[in-house]
Amino acid sequence: MTIIRHIACCAVVTSALTCTAQPLVYFDFVTHNEETGQWNGNVFYMANRARLIQLADHFQPNGITWNMQSDWVYLTNVLTKETVQVTMNTGGKNIQRWLHEDRGVELDPHAHESQYIYPDVVALMDSIGLPESKVIGGTLYNDFNGMNLWTNLVYGQYGIVFPNRFWQPDYMMGGGTMNHVNDLKYYGFWNPQDTANYLTHDPNSPLHHIGVGCSIRVQDTTSVAYVMAQVNEVIDNVQAGVYPDTGFYFQTIFFEQAGLNDAAFYQKVLDVADSTNALVNTGVAEWKTFKQVYTLWDSVYNAQVFQWECGQEQVITAVAGMNAGSTDLVVPTFFTDHIVVKNASGRETYVLRTALGNLVLQGGHIENIDVSDVSAGTYLLTVSVDGVQKTFTVVKE
């Protein structure tokens, strides 16, 4: 397997002290428009349309990718509201065609299955003049009741509203639960076996799951600083080797399309986009759409099956000579009042620094470091054994 790596000076880019060869993180913005009646209002729809144009005009020249996933209510409004007069500022094209053809936005179906199942939503996209998407834009991964299940789409399905429309997707994003209370937060690709064994790879199934990593969302209640702390944390975990260097890390940044009508929310999305793009420009990450990242995984990564849960700590083997003859040290990625390092021998000492390298704590007794007086944030923990050192990125929540 060929792994794409980038050698970055982490002292400048993220919060690690040393320069290492690690895989890239692939970022992508994802939006949903839900099946709500607000799209039926002409004022709301037109105001949102103007915001979509503004956002696309900002994203495209900066190389920022975007998957727009639409439900049937919004799509039927596109079909009825995009008149000749309305489309004058989008080259005579409806807003979705313009976003895709002129600004490179990927457009996918999204369905709650109250009336229209996924093949029906795809049929509406056909009517708008869009190319066929092969991604299921959201599923309840462990649900086994209902009108439509992802398992029905494994080998394709006909619509209900449009019974002649057959659709077979190649992959599905995320892995949701009712009210998003326990969504999957995994990176990687695999073919789920069934609803009860979703994390079990079934090589005989043609439908892939594409993991979108941590649940990073731009919301009314979240600040730009909070979202960017999550974005940086993903990069830090990959660059510092907390996550395996053989992994595939695709991380989406999600927001609701309707929120763009609020000026403050729109500005928040722009700020997150620009701040993430600044990290991309350092070389530790790239922007990729679902189709682009799927193609990359299938070709360059040779369709390698991979699973890694957001926040999962890797058992990190210390450098040669450290803790020789004993089990490897296990350093947690996240902590609260104590950093508990497993398998310590008693010979270790530690130094805890801020991301900028300022000293916070130092001493021995590494198996239980009291950090109750330390502020929340990202830190660098350097462990020494008989003069041999290794630095880990840790985060106080």
Long-range contacts (C-beta under 8 A, 24 or more apart in sequence): 1-246, 1-301, 1-302, 1-304, 2-300, 2-301, 2-302, 3-245, 3-246, 3-301, 4-296, 4-300, 5-245, 6-283, 6-284, 8-239, 8-282, 8-283, 8-284, 10-239, 10-240, 11-357, 12-282, 13-235, 13-239, 13-279, 13-282, 13-283, 13-284, 14-232, 14-235, 14-236, 14-239, 14-240, 14-284, 14-355, 14-393, 15-232, 15-236, 15-240, 15-355, 15-378, 15-379, 15-380, 15-393, 16-236, 16-239, 16-240, 16-380, 16-391, 16-393, 17-357, 17-380, 17-382, 17-391, 18-391, 20-239, 20-240, 20-241, 21-245, 22-238, 22-239, 22-241, 22-245, 22-284, 23-238, 23-245, 23-246, 23-247, 23-248, 23-249, 24-238, 24-249, 24-284, 24-285, 24-286, 25-234, 25-235, 25-238, 25-249, 25-250, 25-251, 25-284, 25-285, 25-286, 26-249, 26-250, 26-251, 26-285, 26-286, 26-287, 26-288, 26-293, 26-296, 27-65, 27-231, 27-251, 27-252, 27-253, 27-276, 27-280, 27-285, 27-286, 27-287, 27-288, 28-65, 28-66, 28-67, 28-250, 28-251, 28-252, 28-253, 28-287, 28-288, 28-289, 28-290, 28-293, 29-59, 29-64, 29-65, 29-66, 29-67, 29-252, 29-253, 29-254, 29-255, 29-269, 29-273, 30-66, 30-67, 30-69, 30-173, 30-212, 30-252, 30-253, 30-254, 30-255, 31-66, 31-67, 31-68, 31-69, 31-254, 31-255, 31-256, 31-257, 32-69, 32-70, 32-71, 32-110, 32-137, 32-138, 32-254, 32-256, 32-257, 33-68, 33-69, 33-70, 33-71, 33-73, 33-74, 33-110, 33-256, 33-257, 33-258, 34-71, 34-73, 34-112, 34-256, 34-258, 35-71, 35-72, 35-73, 35-74, 35-112, 35-114, 36-73, 36-258, 37-73, 38-258, 39-73, 39-74, 39-77, 40-73, 40-77, 42-81, 44-258, 44-261, 45-77, 45-81, 46-81, 46-86, 47-261, 48-257, 48-258, 48-260, 48-261, 49-86, 49-95, 51-260, 51-261, 51-266, 52-95, 52-99, 52-257, 52-260, 53-89, 53-90, 53-95, 53-98, 54-266, 55-260, 55-266, 55-269, 55-270, 56-99, 56-103, 56-105, 57-103, 58-270, 58-273, 59-103, 59-105, 59-273, 60-103, 60-104, 62-273, 62-274, 62-277, 63-277, 63-280, 63-287, 64-273, 64-276, 64-277, 64-287, 65-104, 65-106, 65-287, 65-288, 65-289, 65-292, 66-105, 66-106, 66-289, 67-105, 67-106, 67-107, 67-108, 67-135, 67-137, 67-252, 67-289, 67-290, 68-96, 68-99, 68-105, 68-106, 68-107, 68-108, 68-257, 69-107, 69-108, 69-109, 69-110, 69-137, 69-138, 70-96, 70-107, 70-108, 70-109, 70-110, 70-121, 70-125, 71-110, 71-111, 71-112, 71-116, 71-121, 72-111, 72-115, 72-116, 72-120, 72-121, 72-124, 74-257, 75-121, 75-124, 75-125, 75-128, 76-124, 78-128, 79-124, 79-127, 79-128, 93-129, 94-128, 94-129, 96-125, 96-128, 96-130, 97-128, 97-129, 97-130, 100-130, 100-131, 106-133, 106-289, 106-290, 106-291, 107-133, 108-133, 108-135, 108-137, 108-290, 109-133, 109-135, 109-136, 109-137, 110-137, 110-138, 111-137, 111-138, 111-148, 113-146, 113-147, 113-148, 115-160, 115-161, 116-159, 116-160, 116-161, 117-147, 117-148, 117-157, 117-159, 117-160, 118-148, 118-153, 118-157, 118-167, 118-169, 119-157, 119-158, 119-159, 119-162, 119-165, 119-166, 119-167, 120-159, 120-160, 120-161, 120-162, 120-165, 122-159, 122-165, 122-167, 123-159, 123-161, 123-162, 123-165, 126-165, 132-167, 133-169, 134-169, 134-170, 134-171, 134-291, 135-169, 135-170, 135-171, 135-172, 135-173, 135-210, 135-290, 135-291, 136-169, 136-171, 136-172, 136-173, 137-173, 138-172, 138-173, 138-174, 138-176, 139-172, 139-174, 139-175, 139-176, 140-176, 140-177, 140-178, 141-174, 141-175, 141-176, 141-177, 141-184, 141-192, 141-195, 141-198, 141-209, 142-177, 142-195, 142-196, 142-198, 143-178, 143-195, 144-195, 144-196, 149-195, 150-192, 150-195, 150-207, 151-194, 151-195, 153-207, 154-205, 154-206, 154-207, 155-206, 169-207, 170-206, 170-207, 170-208, 170-294, 171-207, 171-208, 171-209, 171-210, 171-290, 171-294, 172-207, 172-208, 172-209, 172-210, 173-210, 173-212, 173-252, 173-290, 174-211, 174-212, 174-252, 175-209, 175-211, 180-215, 183-215, 184-211, 185-213, 185-214, 185-215, 185-309, 185-310, 185-311, 186-211, 186-213, 186-307, 186-308, 186-309, 186-310, 187-211, 187-213, 187-243, 187-247, 187-248, 187-249, 187-250, 187-251, 187-306, 187-307, 187-308, 187-309, 187-310, 188-247, 188-248, 188-305, 188-306, 188-307, 188-308, 189-248, 189-297, 189-303, 189-304, 189-305, 189-306, 190-305, 190-306, 190-307, 191-305, 199-307, 201-305, 201-307, 208-294, 210-250, 210-290, 210-293, 210-294, 210-297, 211-250, 211-307, 211-308, 212-250, 212-251, 212-252, 213-249, 213-250, 213-251, 213-252, 213-310, 214-251, 214-310, 214-311, 215-254, 215-310, 216-251, 216-252, 216-253, 216-254, 217-253, 217-254, 217-255, 218-253, 218-254, 218-255, 218-259, 218-265, 218-268, 218-269, 218-272, 219-255, 219-259, 220-259, 220-262, 220-265, 223-268, 224-268, 224-271, 224-272, 224-275, 227-253, 227-272, 228-272, 228-275, 228-276, 229-378, 231-272, 231-275, 231-276, 231-279, 232-279, 232-378, 233-378, 233-395, 234-310, 235-279, 235-284, 235-285, 236-378, 236-393, 236-395, 237-333, 237-393, 238-284, 239-284, 239-393, 240-391, 240-392, 240-393, 241-314, 241-316, 242-313, 242-314, 242-316, 242-333, 242-392, 242-393, 243-308, 243-312, 243-314, 244-308, 244-314, 246-306, 247-306, 247-308, 248-297, 248-301, 248-304, 248-306, 249-308, 250-288, 250-293, 316-390, 316-392, 318-383, 318-385, 318-388, 318-390, 319-388, 319-389, 319-390, 320-388, 321-385, 321-386, 321-388, 322-383, 322-385, 322-386, 322-388, 322-390, 323-347, 323-348, 323-385, 329-383, 331-381, 331-383, 331-392, 331-394, 332-394, 333-393, 333-394, 333-395, 334-394, 334-395, 334-396, 334-397, 335-371, 335-394, 335-395, 335-396, 335-397, 336-396, 336-397, 337-370, 337-371, 337-372, 338-368, 338-369, 338-370, 338-371, 338-372, 339-368, 339-369, 339-371, 339-381, 339-394, 340-367, 340-368, 340-369, 341-366, 341-367, 341-368, 341-369, 341-383, 342-367, 345-385, 347-385, 347-386, 348-383, 348-384, 348-385, 349-383, 349-384, 350-381, 350-382, 350-383, 350-384, 351-381, 351-382, 351-384, 352-379, 352-380, 352-381, 352-382, 353-379, 353-380, 353-382, 354-379, 354-380, 355-379, 355-380, 371-396
